[in-house]
Amino acid sequence: MLAMSPDKRRGEPADHARTCVGCGKSASQTEARRASARLPRENEAEPSASGTALVRIVIGPDRAIAVDAGDSRFGRGAYVHATPACVAGAVRGLARSARGNVTLDGAPVTEASLRAAISSAYDRRVAGLLAAAKRARKLECGADAAQAACRAGDGALVVLATDAAQAADLTEARRATKEGRAIPWGTKVSLADAVSGAYGLPTDGRPEARGFGVVAVTDERMARAVKEAWLVAASLGTGGSTTKATITTSIPAEGAARLPRADGAGSSQSSVRGSTPRDPGGSSGAVE
């Protein structure tokens, strides 16, 4: 009698390998869906893709591509590691996978446009996950509520607005930063928009809100998903709520993110040292 694999015994799908179209290296499907806590070093010409997230790219029948940050879109999928080097190689790798030139938002794909699309999609995913945490009552908003959650041992992840210098100086925020449980993201207004589900919507007709300087995610699984999405956006960011950071070192999953004491409204982080709703946000072997 033939032995069955553990996945088949449990009736679960096999953990198929996924191949990066930028570097040609493979990872299991489980690894593909999880982000590493490693960001490339500053000025690192060839950052290692080992252990980093594989971002799913959907290739449409007309060779138009879209970033599937929530891993939920139907269609042919190609994968690329969330590193600048792999994204650069993916421009040609996607064309090989699709057997023809691919487009993004109606224009030929470039390294810059692909990086921006991935960062933007995962930035929106952070916002969507924060809104989901709020609906599930797994998010504490504001300094008092967030600090109370942290003091009770429930602050799995602290999210600090980059224009909230006072929030970054809170005792529990400092502790979370030191322990790698804090990330800088958005501004006070965009953080409030994310929590309310209004992130990315037109602001016309909506009153200006004071927003939140800090929120705390109290669910471990949701906190991990938020941090993983943030890491992808931060590693490739060129603008928006998660901008391209000055990366000073590779970071472990438990490493700390050095938060700005004060920042402008357009950036979510100044430098990194440590550290759901679905959102869509070279090898030819990566097409599934």
Buried (B, 14 or more C-beta within 10 A) or exposed (E): EEEEEEEEEEEEEEBEBBBBBBBBBBBBBEBBBBBBBBBBBEEBEEBBBEBBBBBBBBBBEEBBBBBBBBEEBEBBBBBBBBBBBBBBBBBEBBBBBBEEEBBBEEEEBEEEBBBBBBBBBBBBBBBBBBBBBBEEEBBBBBBEBBBBBBEEEBBBBBBBBBBBBEBBEBEBBBBBBEBBBBBBBBBBBBBBBBBBBBBBEEEEEEEEBEBBBBBBBBBEEBBBBBBBBBBBBBBBBBEBBBBBBEBBBBBEBEBBBBBBEEBEEBBBBBBBBBBBBBBBBBBBBBBE
